């Protein structure tokens, strides 16, 4: 039986991916801080208890997510697919001292947390000469948005990190896939104060993501119209891009003291 290890599986994209992989016949290793939420969802979906295990871990705490990966290896074996999906999006203002701590929190989750998620599985996948590591980036990593500096920077780093890792592991038989979602209707995006073109349902994203991962696609923006829009934005001269963003609502600040 094939096995998928998925972080951030308690809601949104992670939960939709878990459902898609289960329906495709995979066993599941599901990771989130809120293990009870995953358990409630698994019971509601009537998942077969023998086909999934839940690991409570905070990906922002390196030793926690590494321990979850090691527990998976011991209990379920080497996954065929590891999806580093857990991520946070918090608005920041660099002029505010406390927001530097918020930025550190975003990087700890979205960047170091991804590397720590992959870490336990790379030696085993390399020995087996097979496996797929999936990093969930974002179209927000392609160009920066007002108030979104921490999130945009972290997702740009995800894209570059996965590209580096892909080069490192190519000769070992381990594939690295980078997925860049556009706007997906999740608790993360419902806080946004601006228009979200091509907004997707999580199940639609999961269906397209599953197909891209199974095909071994190295990089994919989902949905494809957002990919076209992102490429066009990347080509815009800075002066024109800045004018397009003039007056755009900023993302709400989030202070760690709140």
N, C-alpha and C positions, 0 to 999 in steps of 0.2 A: 504494500500500500504506500502511495506517495504521501509526503508530509509537507505542509506549509506552516511556517513560523511567521506570525504576523503581530507586530506591535501596534498599540493604539487601537485595539480590537473592540473596545467597549462602545464605540459609537461611530457615526459618520462613515468615511471611506473605509476605515479598518474593518468595521462590522460588515459592510457590503462586500468587501473582498473575502472575508471569512465565509460568508454565505455562498459566494460564487465558487470558491475553492471546494467547499463541502459538497456542493451539488455536482462538481466535476469529479468527485470520488476521492478527494484528498482527505487524509486525517489532518487535524488542526492542532497547532500549538499556539494558544492565544495569550497575548500579553497586554496588561494594562495596569494602571494604579488601582483602578476600581474593579477588582476581580468579581465582586458580587454582581455588578452590572452585566458582565459577560455571562455569568452563570444564569442569571435571570433570562437573558436573551436566548441562551442555548436551550433552556427549558421551554421557553415560549416557542422556539422553532422546532422543538422535538428532535434535537440532535441526538444521535446515538451516543450514550456515555463512553462507549469504548473507542469512539473516533475523535475525541478531543480531550485536551488537558489545558488547564488554565494556570498561568504563572503570574503572580502579582509582583510587579516591579515598576519602578520609576526610571524611565530611560535617562533622565537627567542625572541620576546617581550611577556612576560608571560601574561600581561593584555590584549594584542591584541587578542591572540588566545583564551583565556578564554571568552572574549567578543563575539568572533565569535561563540563559542560553545553555549553560553547563547542565542544568537540571533537565532541560529538554533532551540534550544528547544522551544523558544517562537513562531517561525514562522512555523516550520515543525513538532515539537514534538520530542520524544525520538528516536534516530536512533536505528536500529537493529544492525548495524555494524559501528564501528568507526575505520578508518584506519589511523594511524599516519605514513604517508609516507614521509612527507617533510624532506629533509636532504641535507647536503652539504658535499663535499669531497675536502679538501684543503691540499696541501702538506706543511709540516713544517720541520724546522731544529731547534732543541732545543737550539743550540748554538747561535741563533739569537734572540735578545730580542723581536723584533716585532712579531716573530712567536709565542710567548707565547700568544699574543693577538689573533692571528689567531686560536690557539688551544681553547681559551675561546669561540670564535665565533662558532667553530664546536660543542663544548659541549652544548652551549646555544641552538643551533638549534636541534641537533640530540638527546639530552638527556632531558634537562629541557623542551624543546619544545614538546617532546613526552608526558611527564608527564602532562604538561599544557593542551595538546590536550585532554587527557583522563579525566582530572579533572572534568569538568562541568557535564559529563555524568554519572559518577559512582553513585552518590546518586539516580538519576532517574532510572538507570538500576537496582540498588539494590532493590529499592522499587518495581519495576516491576518483579524482580527476573528473568530477561532475558536480554541478550545482549551480544555482542562480541566486544572485544577490540583487535585490531591487530597492533602489532609493527613490522615495517619493519627494520630488522637488516641487516646483510650482512655476507657472508663467510669471509670477511675481519676481522670480529670480532673473528675469531677462532685462527688465528696466525698473529703476527705482520709482516708488510712489510716495507722495507726501505723507508723513506720519508713519510710514511703513518701513523706515530704514532698517530696523532690526530684522524684520521678517524677510524683506527683499534681499538683504545682505546674506542672511542665513541660507536662503534657497539658492542664491547664486553660488554660494560655497558648496551646497549639495551637488549642484551640476558639475562643478569643477572637481570635487572630491571623487564623485562616481566615475568621471572620465579618467582620472588618475588611477583609480583602483582597477578599472577595466583594462588599462594597459599593463598593470602589474600582474593581473591574474589570467590574462589571455592564454599564455603558454601552459598554464596549469589546468586548463579545461573548465575553469569557473567563469560563468558569464555574469556580467554586471549590466543591469538594465536601469536606465534613468527615465522615470515618468514625471511629466510636468502637467498636473491637472490645471484646467482653467478654473472657473467658478463652479463649485459643487455645493448643492444645498445641504449644508451641515451646520451644527451649532457654531463652528468656527466662522463661517461666512455670514450668518444671520445677524451678526453685530455690525456689519459694514454699513456705512452711511452713503454709499454711492451706487450707481448703476452697475449691474453685473451681467454683461452680455454673455450669451450662450450658456446660461445657468443650467447645470445638469442635475439630474437625480443621482444619488449615490449608486444605485443599482446599474444605471446606464454607464457610469464611469467604470464600475467594477467589471462589467462585461467587456468593455473595450480594453481595459488594463489587462485582464486575464488573457485576451487574445494576443496582445502585444508581448506579454511575458512568455507565453507558450511559444511564440514565433521567434523568440530570442532577439527581439528588436533592441538595439543598444540605446536608443533615445526616442521618445515619443511625447508629443504634446497632445493632450486629450481635453476637449474634442478638437478635431482637425481644423475647424474654422478659427479657433483661438490660436492655433499654431500659425496659421497664415497671418492673423492680426499681430501676433507677437513678432514675427519676422519683419513685418512692415514697420512696427514700432522701433525695432532694433536699427533699421536702416535710416530712420528719420534723423536729420541733423539735430544737435542738442537745442539750438535756438527754437526750432519748430516744436520739438517735443516739450520744451518748457512752456511755450505758449499754449499748447494743448492742455497742459495740466493746470494752467492758471485758474484759480478759483475752485479747483476740485476740492471737495471736503476731505480733511485729514482723517486718518483713522484715529479713533478715541485713544487717548493716553491711558496707559495702565500702569499704575504705581504699585510696587511690591508692598507698600505700606497700606494699601486699601484692602 
